[in-house]
C-alpha cells in the first residue's frame, strides 16, 4: 500500500478536507445508512447509494480491501403506518421493498455491499447495546419504554452544531411528560396493538430509529471504524444521536470520518416523500437508461445539491450515448483489422506520442480529481472527453490510406486509449456488463419511448424524407427532420443511407 495516492475526503465532523488514514493499513471500513423500506426508492436514495458506491469503487481502485456495510431499516413507524393502511404485515411489506431496492441498485450498477443487515435480524445486538447504555447510566426505562438521557452526553451536538435547547419537543422528538428532559429520545418503544414487537428486558416492544445503526455498525465494524456516510438530512438528529448512543455504550469508540451527500432537489426544493415532489428510480428508468441516470447523479459534486430537471437527464443520456457509440466504433474498427490480419512486427508497434500524452493526461487528472474528495463532475469532462475525441479522430485516420507502420501504431494507440477510458468508466460505475451495441440499442429504445414512437415510425419518416429529397422538396425534407429532432431523434446521412440516433430534443 506504499504507492497509494493521498486521498482527501471532506469530514463533516471537522468541516474540512482530511487525508484518509485508515485504522488498519490497507483496509477500509465504511457504514452507510440505507433506506427505510416502505415504498419504491426515489432519486434522493439513488444519489446516496451511487455516490457511496463511487467511494467504495475508488477505495478498491486505490488498493484497499473494503468492508462496506449498508443497512435496511425494516422496522419503523412509517413502515407500520403504510402496512396498516393497505392491510399488509409490516415485515412482509418491508421485505418486499428491500428486494425492490436491490433491483434498483443493480440497475444503477451499484456493487453489492459486503453486508446488508436488516433491523429485524439484529434485535439481540440492539437489546444488548441498550442494556449496556442503561448499565453505564445514560438511559432509563419508563413503563416499558427506554429513553436516552441527552443532557448526560457532554459532546451532544458535536456533528450538527445543534444545541440541546434546539432539540425542541414535538419537532424532532415526540412530546412525552415521562421524559426527564424534553429532548430525550427513545431507544426502545413498548408494544402497541397492531405493531410488530419483540421480547426484551423491558417487556414487548421494538427499537427506536437511531439505535439500530449504532448496534449494527458496531456488530459488523466494531465501535472503531473509518467512514460513516449518509444523506445530509441525517446529520441531525439521526447521526447526532448515533454518536451519543455509541459513546454511551463504549466511550473508547470513534468513527474517523463522517461523509454526507447533498440533497436532490426538484425546482430547488428538497425532493422527499413527505413533500410529495419526488420521482422514484423506477419512474425515471422507465424513460431513461439507468446508466444515464447514474451519470446525472454524479454530474454534480456529491456534497452539492443536485437539481432534477428533464434537460439534465437528456444531457446525461446524450453523453452516455456518445461514450458508448465511440467505444463501439473503436471496438468494431479494431476487430475488423484483427480479422483482416494486420501484421505485428517483431518489436511490436509503439503507441504514438499523441496517444501517450492523452493517456497520461487522463490518468493524472483522474487520480488528482478523484483523490480530492471525489470530484466526479470534473472527471466526466476535461481529459476524459479529450480521450474520446482522440479515439474518434483516430478512427477517421483509419479510413484514409496510411503506411503500414503508421497503421499498426494507430491500432496500438487506439487499444491503449480505449483501455484507459474503460478503466475510468469502471471506477465511475458507468461501464455496463452488456455489450456496447446492446447498451446503444437500449438507449435508442428509451428515446423512442420518450418520443412516443416505435422504430417503424422513424423508418417511415426516413423513407418520406428520402423521397422528398429525391423530388428536391427540401422544405418537406427539413420539416420531417425538425419534427423528429423536437422529439429527441436525430437523423444523419451516412453515404447513401440515413440513420438515426437519440439526441437532446430541440425546442420547437
ZALUM-965100 format. One record per residue (C-alpha): residue in one letter; x, y, z. Coordinates in steps of 0.5 Angstrom, whole numbers, padded with zeros to 4 digits, always signed. Each point is the difference from the previous one (the first is absolute). Example, Ala and Ser with C-alpha at 12.3 -4.5 7.8 and 13.67 -1.06 7.14 Angstrom:
a+0025-0009+0016
s+0002+0007-0002
# end
This chain:
x+0000+0000+0000
x+0006+0005+0000
x-0002+0002-0007
x-0007+0002+0002
x-0001+0007-0002
x-0002+0005+0005
x-0008+0000+0000
x-0003+0006+0004
x-0007+0000+0002
x-0005+0005+0003
x-0001-0002+0007
x-0007+0003+0002
x+0002+0000+0008
x+0006+0005-0001
x-0003+0003-0006
x+0007+0000-0004
x+0003-0005-0005
x+0005-0005+0003
x+0005-0005-0002
x-0004-0007+0000
x+0004-0004+0005
x-0003-0007+0001
x+0001-0003+0007
x+0002-0006-0003
x+0006+0001-0005
x-0003-0003-0007
x-0007-0001+0003
x-0006+0005+0000
x-0007-0001+0004
x-0006+0004-0002
x-0007+0000+0002
x-0005+0004-0004
x-0008+0001+0003
x-0004-0003-0005
x-0008+0000-0002
x-0006+0000+0005
x-0003-0006-0005
x-0008+0002+0000
x+0000+0002-0008
x+0004+0001-0006
x+0006+0004+0001
x+0001+0007-0003
x+0005+0004-0003
x+0003+0002+0007
x+0001-0007+0002
x+0003-0001-0007
x+0005+0005+0001
x+0003-0002+0007
x+0000-0007-0003
x+0004+0002-0006
x+0005+0005+0003
x+0002-0005+0005
x+0000-0006-0005
x+0006+0005-0003
x+0003+0001+0006
x+0000-0008+0001
x+0003-0001-0007
x+0005+0005+0001
x+0003-0002+0006
x+0000-0007-0003
x+0004+0003-0006
x+0005+0003+0005
x+0001-0007+0002
x-0004+0000+0007
x-0003-0006+0002
x-0007+0003+0002
x-0005-0003+0004
x-0007+0004-0002
x-0006+0000+0005
x-0007+0003-0003
x-0006-0002+0005
x-0007+0000-0002
x-0005+0003+0005
x-0006-0005+0000
x-0003+0001+0007
x-0002+0007+0000
x-0006+0005+0002
x-0001+0001-0008
x+0000-0007-0002
x-0005-0002+0005
x-0005+0006-0002
x+0001-0002-0007
x-0001-0007+0002
x-0007+0002+0004
x-0002+0004-0006
x+0000-0006-0005
x-0001-0005+0005
x+0006-0004-0001
x+0005-0003+0005
x+0005+0005+0001
x+0006-0004+0000
x-0002-0003-0007
x-0001+0007-0002
x+0007+0002+0002
x+0003-0007-0003
x-0004+0002-0007
x+0003+0007+0000
x+0007-0003+0002
x+0000-0004-0006
x-0002+0005-0005
x+0005+0005+0003
x+0005-0006-0002
x-0002+0000-0007
x+0000+0008-0001
x+0007-0001+0003
x+0002-0005-0005
x-0003+0004-0006
x+0004+0006+0002
x+0006-0004+0000
x+0002+0001+0008
x+0004-0006+0002
x-0003-0004+0006
x+0003+0002+0007
x+0004-0005+0004
x-0006+0000+0005
x-0007+0002-0001
x-0003-0001+0007
x-0008+0001+0002
x-0002+0002+0007
x-0005-0006+0000
x+0006-0004+0000
x+0004+0003+0005
x-0004+0001+0006
x+0005-0003+0005
x+0005+0004-0002
x-0005+0006+0001
x-0002-0002+0007
x+0007-0001+0002
x+0002+0007-0001
x-0006+0003+0003
x+0002-0004+0006
x+0007+0002+0000
x-0002+0007+0000
x-0005-0001+0006
x+0005-0003+0004
x+0005+0006-0002
x-0005+0005+0003
x-0002+0003-0007
x-0007-0003-0001
x-0006-0001+0005
x-0006-0004-0001
x-0008+0002+0001
x-0006-0004-0001
x+0004-0005-0005
x+0003+0006-0004
x+0007+0001+0001
x+0003+0008-0001
x+0007+0002-0002
x+0002+0006+0005
x+0002+0005-0005
x+0003+0005+0006
x+0005-0005+0002
x+0003+0000-0006
x+0006+0005+0000
x+0001+0001-0007
x-0007+0000-0003
x-0001+0004-0006
x+0008-0001-0002
x-0002-0002-0007
x-0006+0004-0002
x+0002+0006+0005
x-0007+0000+0003
x-0001+0002+0007
x-0004-0004+0005
x-0005+0005+0000
x-0001+0000-0007
x-0003-0007+0000
x-0007+0002+0002
x-0005-0005+0002
x-0005-0001-0006
x+0004+0002-0005
x+0006-0005-0001
x-0002-0005+0006
x-0007-0002+0003
x-0003+0004+0006
x+0000-0004+0006
x-0001+0002+0007
x+0003-0006+0003
x+0007+0002-0003
x+0005+0003+0004
x+0002+0005-0005
x-0005+0002-0006
x+0006-0002-0005
x+0001-0007+0003
x-0001-0005-0006
x-0003-0007+0000
x+0005-0006+0000
x-0006-0005+0001
x-0007+0001-0001
x-0005-0004+0004
x-0005-0004-0005
x-0007+0003-0002
x-0005-0004-0003
x+0001-0002-0008
x+0007+0001+0000
x+0006-0005+0000
x+0003-0001+0006
x+0006-0004+0003
x+0001-0002+0008
x+0005+0004+0004
x+0002+0001+0007
x-0005+0006+0000
x-0005-0004-0003
x-0003-0001-0007
x+0002+0006-0005
x+0004+0002-0006
x+0006+0004+0000
x+0001+0008-0002
x+0002+0002-0006
x+0007+0002+0002
x+0003-0006+0004
x-0001-0004-0006
x+0006+0003-0004
x+0005+0000+0007
x-0002-0007+0001
x+0001-0003-0007
x+0006+0005-0002
x+0004-0003+0007
x-0002-0007-0002
x+0003+0000-0006
x+0006+0005+0000
x+0001+0001+0008
x-0001+0007+0003
x+0006+0002-0003
x+0000+0001-0008
x+0002+0004-0005
x-0006+0003-0004
x-0008+0001+0002
x-0004+0003-0006
x-0007+0002-0002
x-0004+0006-0002
x+0001+0007+0002
x-0007+0000+0003
x+0002-0006+0005
x+0005+0004+0004
x-0005+0003+0005
x-0003-0004+0003
x+0002-0007-0002
x+0008+0000-0001
x+0000+0005+0006
x-0004-0005+0004
x+0004-0006-0002
x+0007+0004+0002
x-0004+0001+0007
x-0002-0007+0001
x+0006-0004-0003
x+0004+0005+0005
x-0004-0002+0006
x+0001-0008-0002
x+0007+0001-0001
x+0004+0006+0002
x+0006-0002-0004
x-0003-0001-0006
x+0001+0005-0006
x-0002+0001-0007
x+0005+0003-0004
x-0003+0004-0006
x-0008+0002-0001
x-0002+0001-0007
x-0006+0003-0003
x-0003+0000-0006
x-0005+0006-0002
x-0007+0000-0002
x-0003-0001-0007
x-0005+0006-0001
x-0006+0001-0004
x-0001+0007-0002
x+0006+0002+0005
x-0005-0003+0006
x+0003-0007+0003
x-0003-0006-0003
x-0004-0004+0005
x-0005-0005+0001
x-0003+0005+0006
x-0001+0005-0005
x-0002-0004-0006
x+0004+0003-0005
x+0005-0006-0001
x+0001-0005-0006
x+0001-0007+0001
x+0006-0003-0003
x-0005-0005-0004
x-0003+0006-0003
x+0006+0003-0002
x+0003-0006-0003
x-0007-0002-0004
x+0002+0006-0004
x+0008+0001+0000
x+0005-0005+0001
x+0003-0002+0007
x+0007+0002-0002
x-0003+0007-0003
x-0003+0001+0007
x+0007-0002+0003
x+0003+0005-0004
x-0005+0005+0002
x+0001-0002+0007
x+0008+0001+0000
x+0000+0006-0004
x+0000+0005+0006
x+0005-0001+0006
x-0003-0005+0005
x-0001+0006+0005
x-0003+0005-0004
x-0008+0000-0001
x-0002-0003-0007
x-0006+0003-0003
x-0004-0005-0004
x-0002+0002-0007
x-0002-0003-0006
x+0005+0003-0004
x+0006-0002+0005
x-0003-0007-0001
x+0000+0001-0008
x+0007+0003+0000
x+0003-0007+0004
x-0004-0004-0005
x+0003+0003-0005
x+0007+0000+0003
x+0000-0008+0001
x-0003-0001-0007
x+0007+0004-0003
x+0004-0004+0005
x-0003-0007-0002
x+0000+0002-0007
x+0007+0002+0000
x+0002-0007+0003
x-0004-0004-0004
x+0003+0004-0006
x+0007-0002+0003
x-0001-0007+0001
x-0003-0001-0007
x+0006+0003-0003
x+0005-0004+0004
x-0004-0006-0001
x+0000+0001-0008
x+0007+0001+0000
x+0002-0006+0004
x-0005-0004-0004
x+0004+0003-0006
x+0006-0003+0003
x+0004+0007+0001
x+0007-0003+0001
x+0004+0001+0006
x+0008+0002-0001
x+0005-0004+0005
x+0000+0006+0005
x-0007+0002+0000
x-0003+0006-0002
x+0001+0006+0004
x-0005+0005+0003
x+0000+0007-0003
x+0003+0006+0004
x-0007+0003-0001
x-0004-0007+0003
x+0005+0000+0006
x-0001+0008+0001
x-0007-0002+0000
x+0000-0006+0005
x+0005+0004+0005
x-0004+0006+0000
x-0007-0004+0001
x+0004-0004+0006
x+0003+0006+0003
x-0007+0003+0000
x-0004-0006+0002
x+0005-0001+0006
x+0000+0007+0002
x-0007+0002+0000
x-0003-0007+0003
x+0005+0001+0005
x-0002+0007+0002
x-0007-0002+0003
x-0002-0004-0006
x-0001+0006-0005
x-0004-0004-0005
x-0003+0005-0004
x+0007+0002-0002
x+0002-0007-0002
x-0006+0000-0004
x+0002+0006-0004
x+0007+0002-0002
x+0006-0005-0002
x-0005-0006+0000
x-0004+0004-0005
x+0006+0001-0004
x+0002-0007+0000
x-0007-0002-0003
x+0002+0006-0005
x+0006-0004-0002
x-0003-0006-0001
x-0005+0003-0005
x+0006+0004-0004
x+0004-0007+0000
x-0006-0004-0003
x+0000+0006-0005
x+0007-0001-0002
x-0001-0008+0000
x-0005+0002-0006
x+0006+0003-0004
x+0006-0003-0004
x+0006+0000+0005
x+0006-0004+0000
x+0000-0007+0004
x+0005+0002+0006
x-0005+0006+0001
x-0006-0004+0000
x+0003-0005+0005
x+0002+0006+0004
x-0007+0003+0000
x-0003-0007+0001
x+0004-0001+0006
x-0001+0007+0003
x-0008-0001-0001
x+0000-0006+0004
x+0004+0003+0006
x-0004+0006+0000
x-0006-0004+0000
x+0002-0004+0006
x+0001+0006+0004
x-0007+0003-0002
x-0003-0006+0002
x+0004+0000+0007
x-0003+0007+0002
x-0007-0002-0002
x+0001-0007+0004
x+0002+0004+0006
x-0006+0005-0001
x-0004-0006-0001
x-0002+0002-0007
x+0002-0006-0003
x-0005-0005-0002
x+0001-0007+0000
x-0004+0000-0006
x+0003+0001-0007
x+0001+0007-0003
x-0005-0002-0005
x-0005-0002+0005
x+0000+0006+0004
x-0001+0004-0006
x-0006-0003-0002
x-0003+0000+0007
x+0002+0008+0000
x-0004+0000-0007
x-0006-0004+0003
x+0000+0005+0005
x+0000+0006-0004
x-0006-0003-0005
x-0004-0001+0007
x+0001+0008+0002
x-0002+0002-0008
x-0006-0005+0000
x+0003-0003-0006
x+0002-0007-0002
x+0005-0002-0005
x-0004-0001-0006
x-0003+0007+0001
x+0007+0003+0000
x+0002-0004-0006
x-0007+0002-0004
x+0002+0007+0001
x+0007-0001-0002
x-0003-0003-0006
x-0004+0006-0001
x+0006+0005+0001
x+0004-0004-0005
x-0006+0000-0005
x-0001+0008+0001
x+0008+0001-0001
x-0001-0004-0007
x-0005+0004-0002
x+0004+0006+0002
x-0005+0002+0005
x+0005+0002+0005
x-0005+0004+0004
x-0004-0006+0002
x+0006-0004+0001
x+0003+0005+0005
x-0007+0000+0003
x+0000-0007+0002
x+0007+0000+0002
x-0002+0006+0005
x-0006-0004+0002
x+0004-0005+0003
x+0005+0004+0003
x-0005+0003+0004
x-0002-0007+0003
x+0008-0002+0001
x+0001-0003-0006
x+0006+0002-0005
x+0000-0002-0007
x+0007-0001-0003
x+0002-0001-0007
x+0006-0005-0001
x+0002-0001-0007
x-0007-0002-0004
x-0003-0002+0007
x-0004+0004+0005
x+0001-0003+0007
x-0003+0003+0007
x+0003+0001+0007
x-0003+0003+0006
x+0001+0007+0001
x-0002+0005+0005
x-0007+0003-0002
x+0001+0006-0003
x-0005+0006+0001
x-0006+0001-0005
# end
